Every structure is written in structure tokens, then in C-alpha cells.
Amino acid sequence: MHLSQLKKGGVICRRGPDARLVNGVASTYALAMEAIETGEKLSAAVERRGLGQAVNLERLAAEGALDVPVRHPDPAHMFLTGTGLTHLGSASARDAMHAAADTAGMTDSMKMFRMGLEGGKPGPGKEGVQPEWFYKGTGVNAVASGDPLVSPDCALDGGEEPEIAGFYLIGRDCRPFRVGFSLANEFSDHVTERINYLYLAHSKLRPASFGPELLVGELPADIRGVSRVWRDGEVVWEKEFLSGEDNMSHTIGNLEHHHFKYALFCQPGDLHVHMFGTATLSFTDGISCGEGDLFEISAPEFGLPLRNPHRREKKRDTKVMAL
């Protein structure tokens, strides 16, 4: 089952080729909170409400009518975060960016990656090694498919990162509930990151896009998608990306544990969108993306592709004024 959120209000449920509005609910957030309160699965909440009018999901996506799959009504209570160096092969991409700055031996990126290989998939009931973690921003930075990914005026680069994101809601008892998974473009500034590894936090303070469909249920173990960069109507870069636990050095459960172990991230009603990492970047293949380029990320398990044009922010006056 897949769910999509309309910008104007309303939730679409797709099973196979059939896409219909879910009766009597304005948002996926409200539907998921309702399921938490009633103690039922999200799929059961959809069944209880029933499905109504049929819709053309492809046309709605082309018209820019679909939002991110789940959005909090207050963007300050929606957190965008992620983990890196979690996928087999991800260390080589990161190492290539940082190796020039480290001539003493193994880079910190490779050390972190090896820690994941050795301890990222613990047995049942055991705690695995914690991954690299980063902060992307609040719901202000959550971008729908079709809308532009905007680089700030200070950016040195803007490049795609094809990933899978998990969506989580916090219940009244402070417990996290997984709502589902979607495609994500964890848009980052790789030139800034390459200057110095300690600039990673700066490089991640960028928007990210999600959707347009939410996969409800378990994440497939072997996900094989395609990431593309379009320029002037032509594909200038294309590569397969792999995800799912078969292609990762960490389990999803281990990544979730090390995020939600902090009480800060377990406040009732909050929404968390957590990106799981990637091993595929056009930047490592020498591609420099500019304004007007179009990013496209697709994988069969997630329905419609995620597409976003690249834009650049106009210069703003950031001088701090004294009161």
C-alpha cells in the first residue's frame, strides 16, 4: 500500500494501479495520529475509513499537486535528519572526497565505515555501533516532488543524494511509531564538505525532497533504483543506487535506535524524517550540478519517481541588528 498527500488537503491510497482518496481525512499526519490513538495499523485505519473517488496520480504529480508524503502542520515540529556511511560502497565515495586532506593513513570516513561493518548489524536484543548522524533542518526544508531544491546564496555546490527516508510520529507516551518509507533526495553541498570534514554540518543545512509516495509496511531488503541528472532535456549522468539492509552495513533498527535514544527526539506529536544514507553521488563522478538541472530518483518499490529542479537563492541581507 502507498499513500500520497495532496497539497490542498486529502490523502490518496494506491494499491497497484488503483489510486483513490481516503474518506474523511485531510492529511497523512492526521491519519497516522489517529491510528496511534486507536492502537491499530495504518493500513487498518485506511480500511476503516474506506476509499472514495478515483484519481489520476500521475497527472496530479505532473501538476505539482502532491506534497511530501507526511507533513507536520507546524514545521517547527518536523525534524529532518540522517545517517551516513551506512551503505556498502559508501566509504569509497566519501573517502575520495576526504583522502587528499589525510595523508597519515586511514581517513575518519573509512574508520567510521569499518565500525559499521563490524558492529552495525547486532543480533536480536543487542545494541550495535552508532552511525554517523547529521541534522538537515525542520519542516521548512522539506520539499515536495516537482518543487525546486534551492541552494542558499552561500553554497559552493548543490548535488543529489538518492536515499530512502523513514517517517516517524511520536505518540502521547513518547514512543516513536514508524509510518512508512519514501524516496528522498538528501541534497547536499559536497564542495563545502570537501574543504574540511568538520564542515559536514554546514554542508547538510540544505533542503531535502521526499516522495511522492509513502510505502506502508516493511522496507524491502534489496532496493535497486536509478538516479539521474537532466540538463536541457538530456540525461547527463545516470547510475544505479542500492539500498535496503542487504546493501547496508547497518540494520534499519540500529539506525532507528541511535536516533530515538535521545529524549529530545521523543516529544509527543513530533514528526521525524530520517534518511538512511547512500553510496551513489554524481559528484564523485565529476559532475557539477547547476541551476536549472533536474534531479530524478526512482525505484520500483516506491511508485512514482521523485523529481526536483535545482535553483539558487537570491542574495539576502543577513546582518544581525541590535535591539
N, C-alpha and C positions, 0 to 999 in steps of 0.2 A: 504494500500500500504506500502511495505517495501523497503528500499534502502540499498545497501551494497557498500562499497568502495573497489576496488582492489588495492593491494599494488603497482602493476606495472602500475596503471592508468586505469581508467574506472569505470563506475557506473552501478550497477545491480539493476533492479527493479523487485520485486517479487509481484505477485498478485495470491494468492492461491498457487498451486503447480508450476505455470509457472514463471520461472525466466529468464529474458532477459537483454542484455546490452542496456543501454540508448544510442541512437545515438549521436555521435559527442560531447561528453563531457568527460573530463578526471577525474573530481573529484566532489564529492557531494558539496564541498565548492563552486566550480565554478558554479555549477548548482543552488545552493541556492542564491548566489550573483546575478546571472542572473535574478532569479525570483523577488528578491527585486528591482532590477533596472527597470524591466518591469512592476512592480506592479501586478504580478499575483501570484496565489498559486503555491506551489512547485509541486503539482500534475498536475497542468495545464502546467507547464514548461516541465514536463516529457511527457505529451501528445503531446505538440507542437513538441518536438524533435523526438518523436516516439521511438519504441523499435525494436531492431535488433536481433542479434544472441542469440539463446537459450543457457543457461549454466546450469551446474550441481552445484548448490550452496553448497550442502552437500560435494561434492568432493573437491571443492575449499576451503571450511573451513577445511577439513581434511588435505589438502596440505599446510595450513598456508598461503593461498594467499589473505585472506581478512584482510583489515586494520580496524582501528576503523571507525565507520560509517561516521564521518566527521572529517577531519584533516586540520588545517591551514597550508599553505605552509611554514610559518615561525613559528616555535614552540614558539618563544617568544611572539607571539600574540594570543596564545591559553591558556586560563586560566581554571584550574581545581579547583573547589570549591564545598562546600557542606553545608548542614544543618543537625543538629542532634536533637534528642528528639522531632521528628515530627510525630512519629507513635504511635498509641495506643499500649501500652506494652513496648515501647522503654525505658521508665523511669525505669522499673524494672531491665532491663539488665544493664543499666548504673549505677543505684543505687547500684546494687550488687557489682560493682567494687569499688565504692567510699564510701560506707557506713562505712567501717572499719576506714576510716580517719575522720569521722564526728560523734562524739558522742553527739553533742549538740542538735540534733533534725533532722529536715528535711534537706537533702543534697541540694546543689545548683542544682544538676541534677533534683531532684524532684520538686524544686521550678520552674525551667525553664519549665518543662513539664506541670505543672499545669497552668502556664501562657499561654501556647499554648492551653490547653483545654478550658480556659476561654475566650481567645481572638484571637485564630489563624484562626478562620473562620468568619470574619466580613461580614456584609451584603453588597450588591452592593454599590459601590462608597465609602465604608469606608475602613480605614486603620487598619489592625489587628496588634497584638503584633508582635514584631520582634523575629525571632528564633535565636537559637544558630547558629553561622556561622564559617566556617573554610576554610583554604586555603590548597590545595594539591600540587600546583606547576603549571608549564607551560606544554606545549605540549610535552616536553621532558619526562614527567611522564605518558603520555597517551599510554597504552599498548593494542595491538590488541588481539583478541581471539586466543589462541594457543601459544602465546608468553609468556615467563616467567614473573612473578611478582617477582622482585628482592628486597630483603630486604637489606638495607645498612649494612655495617660491624658493625655499632654501635647499630643496632637493638637488642632488647631483645625478640622480638616476631614478628610474621607475621601472621595475621589472616584475613579471608574473612569477608566482609560485603555486603550481597546481597541487591542491591538497584536499583532504576530507576534513570536514568540521563536524563536531558533535554539539548538539544543542541541549542545554540542561536548565531545568527550573528547580528552584529551592522551595520545598514545602514549608508549611507552618511550623513543623517540628525541626526545621533546619537541615533536613535531609535532601540531598540532590537527587533529582529524577531525570533520567535521560529521555529526551523527547524523540530524538532521531538524528539522522546524519544528512549532510548535503555536500555538494561540491563547494570548494572555496578557492578563491584567488587571494593568497596571502601576500598581497602586493608590498614590495619592499624596495629599499634604496641600497643596492649592492655595492655601488661605488663608495658611498659613505661608510658602509660596513668594512670594506676592504682597507680603508685608511688605517684603521686600528680596531682590533676585536672589541675593545671597550666602547666603540661607537655602535655596537649592535643594538642597544636600546634606542638610540636615536634613529637608526635605520628602519626600525619596526613601527615607529609612530606615523603610520600611514593608513589610509582606508583599506578595507578588505571587502571583497564581494562574496555573496553566498547564494546558493540556489541554482535554478529557480524552484526545484522540487526537494522536499524533505522525504528521505527514506525512513519509514517507520519500521522498527524491528532490529534484528541483529545486523551488524556490519559484515558483509562478505569477507572471507579470509583472503581472497585473491582478487584484487581490483586492478583492471588494466584499462587505462584511459589514454586520451591523447590531448596534448597541449599544443596550441598553435598561436603564432603571431601573424596577423594580417596587416599588410601595408598597401594602400592604394588598390585594394581589391584583390591582392595576390598574397599567398602564403609565403612568408619569408623565412619561417622556421617552424618545424613540426617535430614532435618527439613523443614517444610513448612514456607515460608515467605509471608507476606501480604503487599500490597501497594495499591496505588490509594486513592483518597480522602475519600472513605468510611472507610478506615482503618487508617486515619491520623488525627492529631489534628490541622493541618494547611491546608488551600487550596493551590493548586499549585500557584494560582495567588498571594497569600500573600507571599509565598517564593520568587517568581519572583520579586515582588515589592521591597522587602527588600534587594535584591541583586542589582538590576538595579537602585535603588535610588541614587547610588554613580556615579558621573560623570566619575570617574576613569574607571568604567566598561561599559561605553557607548562611546568608541572610535571607529570611523568608521573602518570597516573591521575586527575588532577583533572577535574571536570565543570564546564562553564561554560554558563549560560543567559543569553543576551544578547538584550535586547528592542530592536526597531528603531525605535520611535517611532510617533507618531500625530498626526493633525490634528483629532481629534474628542474633545471633552470636554463632558460635561453642565454642568460648572462655568461654562464660557464662555457658556452659555445661561441662566445664573441659577439653576441647580438646586443646592440644598444637600442633600446626602445624609446621612441619619442612621441611627442604629442600627435594625436591622430591615429596611432597604431591601435589595432583591435586585438584584445586577448580573447581566446576561446578555449575553454576547458570542457571536456566531455568524457563520460564513462557510461556504458550501457545501463548499469545498475541504478543510475540516478536520473534517468529520463532526459529531459531537455538539457541542452548544453548551457553553460554559463558564459556569457559574452559581455565584455565591457570595453568601451573605448578609453584611451589614455588622454587625459587632459592635464594642463598645468595651471596652478593657482596664480591669479594676478597678485602682484606685489602688494603687501599690506603694511600699514604703519604699526609696528609692534613696540613702539616706545612706551615704557611704563610711566604713567602720570601719577604724581604725588597728590594725595588728598589732604 
